[in-house]
Amino acid sequence: MLTTVPTTAPHVLVVGTGQDFPARIRTAAPDARISVLCRAGGAARVQNPDLVAEIVEVTPGSAGEDWMRLAKAVHAAHPVTRVAAFGELDQDHAAAIGRALDVPATAPETVALVHDKAAMRARLRSAGVDPTPSELVDGPDGIVAFLARHGGPCVVKPVQGAGSAGVAVVDGPERAEAAYALATTPFDGIPPAGVLVERFHTGPQYSVESFSAAGEHEIVAVVRKFSDPATAVELGHVTPPPEPVGPEVPPFVRGVLDALGVRDGPTHTELVLTVDGPRVVETHVRLAGDEIPELVRIATGVDLAEATARHAVGHTVLPEIRAARRPGPRAAVWFALPPAGGTLRALSAGDAVPLLDPGDPIAEPLNSDSRLAYALAGGADALEVARRRAESVRALVDLAPVRPTRLL
């Protein structure tokens, strides 16, 4: 039977497997208690399980009520001081649990807006932050109709998605059917939530890495982003950007975060700098992926992962971030992307870091999970060095089966 144990030490309930944050949390607060609430099978993926007091798995297919019931049982035994989710999957459960336990966590309304790209677009338009037209569609005809009303090209993507999966740029009606099929393809356990079509913005791409506390948003770094024009898969990032970024970007990002109700924690906001000003692609209430936090640490001295862990145990981190900031060298990462899906048979990574092992499948259509390796570099020519290292990767791939021929 669970019994209540009074405690003054922080108790962080991590929803999800927690990545490497158990060790980071323990560094931030050596007396912290860490509990993990995750999907069935997640316990095997918890790093440093010796630092975790308890791992509770939710049975497959469980509804939100089951997550809540188990969280309340953990809280009854050892009162939780903060609920944290360090990835996007199950952020909705974390937000609902935080509200139910009346402890700090991202608001459920904010998580809903960030995860639902259609709702995010509608909120930003109504707030006067970003006028990008967008529509939910229930078939290829909806894409064709959007093109007729707004012109092309447009972007077709899942309402809820990740890793550039299911995203297609459509420049004519003839591509609508394939784009809709791609956007409705399941990916990484994310449930289908509809298909969104929106205007495609032309211009350089950036991400803005920020940290918020009590509604105050500190812009830590602006990162230049490069994507594959055919697949929209992100190929590389560099900070500071090679070119000057206008002063309109920080207030625009703060406006986006305010409109979405972001109050606390790290955010990763992707945007395009068009001739009409910044336009948001999407934002996330989590740290960036793709080694971007490491680039930020090299270039600015700010360790956003450390700040996230310290925030999770109750530290006031914005003054720490400002005190840590200092100009550093340019930092870049570049990814090696295969030409097609299949099965990886051999990989020669050289100075790059492998992301896949021989025998691993290479997802097709290509998305972020298809990337073979990445290379980091620092210094004035960091972008060129990282790209050269990544493009020197050599892979032997068994291609996916040939599609059957259709005779007309």
C-alpha positions in Angstrom: 0.0 0.0 0.0 1.2 3.5 -0.8 1.7 5.8 2.1 2.3 9.5 2.3 5.9 10.4 3.0 6.4 14.1 3.9 9.4 15.6 2.1 10.9 19.1 1.4 13.2 17.8 -1.4 12.0 18.4 -5.0 10.1 15.5 -6.5 9.9 15.6 -10.3 7.4 13.4 -12.1 8.8 12.8 -15.5 6.2 11.9 -18.1 7.8 9.9 -20.8 11.2 8.1 -20.7 13.0 11.4 -19.8 16.0 11.1 -22.2 19.1 12.0 -20.2 17.3 14.2 -17.7 17.3 12.0 -14.6 21.1 12.6 -14.4 20.7 16.3 -15.2 18.0 16.7 -12.6 20.2 14.9 -10.0 23.1 17.3 -10.8 20.8 20.3 -10.4 19.4 19.0 -7.1 21.3 16.1 -5.5 18.5 15.4 -3.1 15.8 15.4 -5.8 13.4 12.5 -6.1 12.6 11.4 -9.6 9.7 9.3 -10.7 8.9 8.3 -14.3 5.5 7.6 -15.8 5.7 6.2 -19.3 4.1 4.0 -21.9 4.3 0.3 -21.6 7.8 -0.8 -22.6 9.3 2.6 -21.8 11.2 1.4 -18.7 13.8 -0.3 -20.8 14.6 3.1 -22.4 15.0 5.1 -19.2 18.6 6.3 -18.9 20.3 6.0 -15.5 17.4 4.0 -13.9 19.5 3.8 -10.7 18.7 7.6 -10.3 15.0 7.0 -10.5 12.9 6.1 -7.5 10.2 4.4 -9.4 9.2 3.7 -13.0 5.5 3.3 -13.6 4.3 2.0 -17.0 0.9 2.7 -18.4 -0.8 -0.3 -20.1 -1.1 -0.1 -23.9 -4.1 1.8 -25.1 -4.8 3.5 -21.8 -6.9 6.6 -21.7 -6.0 9.8 -20.0 -7.8 8.7 -16.8 -5.4 5.8 -16.4 -2.4 8.2 -16.6 -4.1 10.5 -14.1 -4.8 7.6 -11.7 -1.3 6.4 -11.6 0.1 9.9 -11.3 -2.1 10.6 -8.3 -0.9 7.4 -6.7 2.7 8.5 -7.1 1.8 11.9 -5.7 -0.1 10.4 -2.7 3.0 8.5 -1.7 5.6 11.3 -2.3 4.1 14.7 -3.1 5.2 15.8 -6.6 6.6 19.3 -6.9 6.8 19.6 -10.7 5.6 17.6 -13.7 7.9 17.6 -16.7 7.9 16.1 -20.2 11.1 16.5 -22.1 9.7 15.3 -25.5 6.5 15.9 -27.4 5.0 12.5 -27.0 2.6 12.5 -24.0 3.1 16.2 -23.2 -0.7 16.4 -23.2 -0.8 13.8 -20.3 1.9 15.8 -18.4 0.0 19.0 -18.7 -3.3 17.5 -17.5 -1.5 15.8 -14.6 0.2 19.1 -13.6 -3.1 20.9 -13.5 -4.8 18.1 -11.6 -2.0 18.0 -9.0 -1.8 21.8 -8.9 1.9 21.8 -9.4 4.0 23.6 -12.1 3.7 22.2 -15.6 2.9 23.5 -19.1 -0.8 24.5 -19.4 -3.0 22.0 -21.2 -4.3 24.7 -23.5 -0.8 25.7 -24.6 0.1 22.1 -25.3 -3.1 21.7 -27.3 -2.3 24.8 -29.4 1.3 23.8 -30.0 0.5 20.2 -31.0 -2.5 21.1 -33.2 -1.0 23.0 -36.1 -4.5 24.0 -37.4 -5.4 25.5 -34.0 -2.0 27.2 -33.7 -2.6 28.9 -37.1 -6.0 30.0 -36.1 -4.8 31.5 -32.8 -1.9 33.4 -34.4 -4.2 34.8 -37.0 -6.8 35.9 -34.5 -4.1 37.5 -32.3 -2.7 39.5 -35.3 0.7 37.8 -35.0 0.9 35.8 -38.3 -1.7 36.0 -41.1 -0.6 32.8 -42.9 -3.7 31.2 -44.5 -4.4 27.6 -43.7 -7.2 25.1 -43.9 -8.1 21.6 -42.7 -8.8 19.3 -45.7 -10.4 15.9 -45.9 -9.1 14.8 -49.2 -7.0 15.8 -52.3 -9.8 18.0 -53.6 -9.4 20.3 -50.6 -5.7 20.9 -51.5 -6.7 21.7 -55.1 -9.3 24.1 -53.8 -6.8 25.8 -51.5 -4.4 26.3 -54.4 -7.2 27.9 -56.5 -8.0 30.3 -53.7 -4.6 31.2 -52.4 -2.2 30.3 -55.2 0.8 28.0 -54.8 3.0 26.5 -53.7 1.4 25.3 -50.5 2.6 22.9 -47.7 0.5 19.8 -46.9 1.3 18.2 -43.5 -0.3 16.2 -40.7 -2.1 18.4 -38.1 0.0 16.5 -35.5 3.5 15.4 -36.6 7.2 15.4 -36.0 10.5 14.9 -37.8 9.3 16.4 -41.1 7.3 13.2 -41.6 4.3 13.5 -43.9 5.2 17.0 -45.1 5.1 17.8 -48.8 5.4 21.0 -50.8 2.7 21.1 -53.6 3.0 23.4 -56.5 0.2 22.1 -58.7 -3.1 20.0 -58.5 -1.4 17.0 -60.0 0.6 16.5 -56.7 -2.4 16.8 -54.4 -3.3 13.1 -54.2 0.2 11.9 -53.4 0.7 14.7 -50.8 -2.6 13.9 -49.0 -1.6 10.2 -48.9 1.7 11.1 -47.4 0.2 13.4 -44.8 -2.1 10.6 -43.6 0.6 8.0 -43.2 1.1 7.1 -39.5 4.4 8.1 -37.9 6.1 7.3 -34.6 3.0 6.5 -32.6 1.4 9.9 -33.3 -2.4 9.4 -33.8 -3.9 10.7 -37.0 -5.5 14.1 -36.4 -6.2 15.4 -39.9 -4.4 17.1 -42.7 -3.5 20.8 -42.9 -2.7 22.8 -46.0 -1.1 26.2 -45.6 0.8 28.8 -47.7 4.4 27.9 -48.5 6.7 30.7 -47.4 9.8 31.6 -49.4 12.9 32.8 -47.7 15.7 31.8 -45.3 14.7 29.4 -42.5 15.6 29.9 -38.9 14.8 28.5 -35.5 14.8 30.6 -32.3 15.8 29.0 -29.1 14.2 30.6 -26.1 13.6 30.1 -22.4 10.6 31.4 -20.5 9.8 32.1 -16.9 6.5 33.5 -15.6 5.7 34.7 -19.1 9.0 36.4 -19.7 10.7 35.1 -22.8 14.5 35.2 -23.1 15.8 34.8 -26.7 19.0 32.8 -26.3 20.0 32.1 -29.9 18.9 32.4 -33.5 19.9 29.4 -35.7 20.0 29.3 -39.5 18.3 26.1 -40.8 18.8 24.3 -44.1 16.2 21.8 -45.4 16.1 19.5 -48.4 13.8 21.2 -50.9 12.2 18.0 -52.0 11.5 16.3 -48.7 11.6 19.2 -46.2 13.9 17.1 -44.1 16.3 19.3 -42.1 19.8 18.9 -43.3 21.8 21.4 -41.2 21.9 24.2 -38.7 24.4 26.9 -37.8 24.5 29.6 -35.1 25.1 32.5 -35.3 23.6 32.7 -38.8 26.0 33.6 -41.6 23.9 36.6 -42.5 22.5 39.3 -40.2 19.0 38.7 -38.9 16.7 41.7 -38.6 15.6 43.1 -35.3 12.0 42.2 -36.0 12.6 38.5 -35.2 12.8 38.5 -31.4 9.6 40.6 -30.9 7.8 38.4 -33.4 8.8 35.2 -31.5 7.8 36.7 -28.2 4.4 37.5 -29.8 4.0 33.9 -31.0 4.8 32.6 -27.5 2.4 35.0 -25.8 -0.4 34.2 -28.2 0.0 30.5 -27.5 0.1 31.0 -23.7 3.7 29.9 -23.2 4.8 30.8 -19.6 7.7 28.6 -18.6 10.5 26.4 -19.9 12.4 26.0 -23.2 10.9 26.6 -26.6 12.0 25.9 -30.1 10.3 28.2 -32.7 10.8 27.6 -36.4 10.2 30.5 -38.9 10.8 31.8 -42.4 12.0 35.3 -43.0 9.9 36.4 -45.9 9.8 39.7 -47.8 6.7 40.5 -45.7 8.5 39.7 -42.4 8.8 36.7 -40.2 6.2 33.8 -40.6 6.1 31.0 -38.1 6.4 27.4 -39.3 5.7 25.8 -35.9 6.8 26.1 -32.3 7.5 23.5 -29.6 7.4 23.7 -25.8 10.6 21.6 -25.5 14.3 21.8 -26.4 15.3 21.6 -30.0 16.6 18.4 -31.5 19.2 17.9 -34.1 22.1 18.8 -31.7 20.9 22.4 -31.6 21.3 22.8 -27.8 24.9 21.8 -28.2 25.4 24.4 -31.0 23.9 27.0 -28.7 26.2 26.0 -25.8 29.2 26.3 -28.0 28.2 29.6 -29.6 26.7 31.4 -26.5 27.9 29.6 -23.4 24.3 28.8 -22.4 23.5 25.2 -21.6 19.8 25.0 -22.4 19.6 21.4 -21.3 21.1 22.2 -17.9 18.7 25.2 -17.6 15.8 22.9 -18.3 16.8 20.5 -15.6 17.4 23.4 -13.1 14.0 24.8 -14.0 12.4 21.4 -13.3 13.6 21.4 -9.7 12.5 25.0 -9.1 15.6 27.1 -9.8 15.2 30.6 -11.1 17.1 30.2 -14.4 16.7 33.4 -16.5 19.3 35.3 -14.4 21.6 32.3 -14.7 21.1 32.2 -18.5 22.0 35.9 -18.8 25.0 35.5 -16.6 26.3 32.5 -18.6 25.9 34.2 -22.0 29.1 35.1 -23.8 30.2 35.3 -27.5 31.7 32.1 -28.7 32.7 30.5 -32.0 30.2 29.7 -34.7 28.9 26.2 -34.4 27.2 24.0 -37.0 25.8 20.5 -37.6 25.1 18.8 -40.9 23.3 15.5 -41.6 23.9 12.8 -44.1 20.7 11.8 -45.9 20.4 8.7 -48.0 19.0 8.9 -51.6 16.3 6.4 -50.9 14.7 4.1 -48.3 15.7 0.5 -47.7 17.9 -1.3 -45.2 21.3 -0.1 -44.1 24.0 -2.8 -44.7 27.2 -0.9 -44.0 28.2 2.6 -43.0 31.5 4.4 -43.1 31.0 7.6 -41.0 34.6 9.0 -40.9 34.5 12.1 -38.7 30.7 12.0 -38.5 28.5 10.4 -35.7 26.4 7.4 -36.9 22.7 7.6 -36.3 21.8 4.2 -37.7 23.4 0.7 -37.4 23.8 -1.9 -40.1 20.5 -3.8 -40.4 18.4 -0.8 -39.5 15.6 0.2 -41.8 15.7 3.5 -43.6 12.3 5.1 -43.5 10.7 5.9 -46.9 9.4 8.4 -47.7 12.5 10.0 -46.2 12.2 11.9 -42.9 14.4 12.9 -40.0 14.6 9.2 -38.9 16.2 8.4 -42.3 19.3 10.4 -41.7 22.5 8.3 -41.5 24.9 10.4 -39.5 25.7 13.9 -38.4 28.9 16.0 -38.1 29.5 18.9 -35.7 32.0 21.7 -36.2 33.0 24.9 -34.6 34.8 28.0 -35.9 34.4 30.6 -38.6 34.0 28.0 -41.3 31.9 25.6 -39.1 29.1 25.2 -41.6 31.4 24.3 -44.5 33.4 21.8 -42.3 30.3 20.1 -40.9 28.8 19.8 -44.4 32.0 18.4 -45.9 32.3 15.8 -43.1 28.7 14.7 -43.4 28.8 14.4 -47.1 31.9 12.2 -46.9 29.8 9.5 -45.2 29.5 6.4 -47.3 26.7 3.9 -47.0 25.7 0.6 -48.5 21.9 0.3 -48.7 19.6 -2.4 -49.9 16.9 -0.4 -51.6 13.2 -0.8 -50.7 11.2 -3.1 -52.9 10.3 -1.8 -56.4 6.8 -0.5 -56.6 4.5 -2.8 -58.7 3.8 -1.6 -62.2 0.3 -0.4 -63.1 -0.8 -1.0 -66.7 -3.3 1.4 -68.2 
